[in-house]
Amino acid sequence: MRFSVMEGDARNARLYEILRDEGFEARLFASAEEAAVFGSVIVLPPKGVSASLFDGLLRADQTLVTGEDFLSREDFAILNAIATAEGALELAMRQMPVTLHGSQVLVIGYGRIGKLLCERLGALGASVTASARKNADFAWLAARGFPAQHTGRLDGMLNRFDAVFNTVPAPVLPAERLRELKPGCVVIDLASAPGGTDFKAAEQLGINYHWALSLPGRCSPESAARVMRLILDRILEERGVSP
């Protein structure tokens, strides 16, 4: 089996090295045409390379693993959320003028990343409030001892937080809410496009904000690549493709 790994961020470069170190014939490509000639399995990065580039290039015996093949999987999303949460903490610790220990922190959204963020922030001694919309999420927050707010009813309560982490890809931090933040509050938006923060308003208000996309590839490419390697094996096994 020969692997063509398309260039993406640092995790795809590391994935190529992992495959090579495991004894597979593997190469890293920038060109779809060259990748199609070499590989029996072509692996695209989670984001940034369209599968349409390979239209008409592949034979029936070749396997294309796209970014969507990774991103649509729950196991990939959960394992990737670990790196995202840790990257968000590292970013917060660099940007905040105070320690997370003893800080008042808001996590907007209680999905995969929100859950991991709350647990890790709490373990570091932060006072964590989480927002959610689903009754099941409120039940989990109660079970885990985190104060909870409804994501749609955050108005009037934002002026006590030292840091706000958003995981919701919807406009949950418009200008009127950003104006409530206390001076020095750090906003870290982890949501996919279009994000959940009015970034133009944040800029105008002088807020220290960061739209932190693709943190796994930026902050922990080794771990992110090993997650890709694990999920790649599962995808190939499910398709009946063996080494």
CORVENTA-V53911 format. One line per field, one symbol per residue. burial: + if it has 16 or more other C-alpha atoms within 10 Angstrom, else -. A space follows every 50 residues. Layout:
burial=???
This chain:
burial=-++++++++++++++++++-----+++++--+--++-+++++++++--+- -------+---++++++-++-----+--+++++++++++-++--++---+ --++++++++-+++++++-+++---++++++++---++--+----+-++- +------+-++++++++++--++++-+++-+--++++++++---+++++- ++----+++++++++++++++++++++++-++--++-------
